[in-house]
Amino acid sequence: MAKKGRVQVKLRSTESAYMYTTTKNPKKHPERMELRKYDPMLRRHAQFKEEK
């Protein structure tokens, strides 16, 4: 059974074409997500921003 209310979002690197997918609760956090995660294409950490 699927979790209610959670949506799947794409996080794309600001420095390369690499992308992660994750979920978030849009009722608690309506703003776009921004995280610092590891980018294997660059082999270092980079800023990732949520896409539509």
C-alpha positions as CSV (number, residue, x, y, z in Angstrom):
1,M,0.0,0.0,0.0
2,A,1.4,3.4,-1.0
3,K,2.0,6.2,1.5
4,K,-0.6,8.9,1.3
5,G,0.5,12.5,0.8
6,R,4.1,11.9,-0.2
7,V,5.3,12.9,-3.7
8,Q,8.3,11.7,-5.6
9,V,10.7,14.6,-6.6
10,K,13.8,14.8,-8.8
11,L,16.9,16.5,-7.4
12,R,19.2,17.6,-10.3
13,S,22.8,18.8,-9.8
14,T,23.5,22.5,-10.5
15,E,27.0,21.5,-11.9
16,S,26.3,18.4,-14.0
17,A,23.5,16.3,-15.4
18,Y,23.4,13.8,-12.5
19,M,20.0,13.3,-10.8
20,Y,18.7,11.7,-7.6
21,T,15.1,10.8,-6.8
22,T,13.5,11.1,-3.4
23,T,10.2,11.7,-1.7
24,K,8.8,14.6,0.4
25,N,5.7,15.7,2.1
26,P,4.5,18.8,0.3
27,K,2.1,19.8,3.1
28,K,5.0,20.2,5.6
29,H,7.5,21.5,3.1
30,P,5.9,23.3,0.2
31,E,9.1,25.1,-0.9
32,R,11.5,23.4,-3.3
33,M,14.2,21.2,-1.8
34,E,17.9,22.1,-1.9
35,L,20.5,19.6,-0.6
36,R,24.2,19.1,-0.8
37,K,24.9,15.6,-2.0
38,Y,27.6,13.6,-3.6
39,D,27.8,13.9,-7.4
40,P,29.6,10.9,-8.9
41,M,30.1,12.6,-12.3
42,L,32.2,15.3,-10.6
43,R,33.5,13.0,-7.8
44,R,32.7,15.6,-5.1
45,H,29.8,17.1,-3.3
46,A,27.5,19.6,-5.1
47,Q,24.3,21.5,-4.6
48,F,21.2,19.6,-5.8
49,K,17.9,21.5,-6.5
50,E,14.4,20.1,-6.9
51,E,12.9,20.0,-10.4
52,K,9.3,19.9,-11.4
